Amino acid sequence: MLTITLPQGLAFYDQRVELDGTTYVLDFAWNERGRSWFLTVNTADGAPIVSGLAVVSNWPLLRRFKYKPELPGGELVAVDLTGTYDAAGYTDLGTNVQLTYFTAAEVAAAG
């Protein structure tokens, strides 16, 4: 399990992370109108693999895209530490809601 440290106070940013031995670039965008965060997962060179994922709490964000071999074998989850958020607000992502990666081995063991 890996908790991904995210910056605060930015409406748009990207984060380079290594997941199960492969480097990805995660792009985050705050949508003020919808009051929610959206995620794009890119290859290390910036080519999008999946885009426009709504970051909802306590839900496997990549599950429906497992048919894409470019994605990591594990799972990204926005873990709500307080139990009160359906989706992280502007200041919640990275504080009250932590982006966590469960490795392919952890996901397989959980079955």
Number of C-alpha atoms within 10 A of each C-alpha: 15 12 15 17 14 16 14 13 9 12 14 12 14 16 15 14 15 14 20 14 9 12 15 23 19 19 19 23 19 19 14 11 6 7 11 17 22 16 18 18 24 21 17 15 9 12 12 16 15 16 14 13 14 18 25 20 22 20 15 18 17 19 13 8 12 13 9 12 9 16 19 21 20 21 21 24 22 25 24 23 13 8 11 11 16 14 20 24 16 18 14 14 23 20 15 18 25 21 21 19 22 19 19 16 13 14 14 11 8 7 6
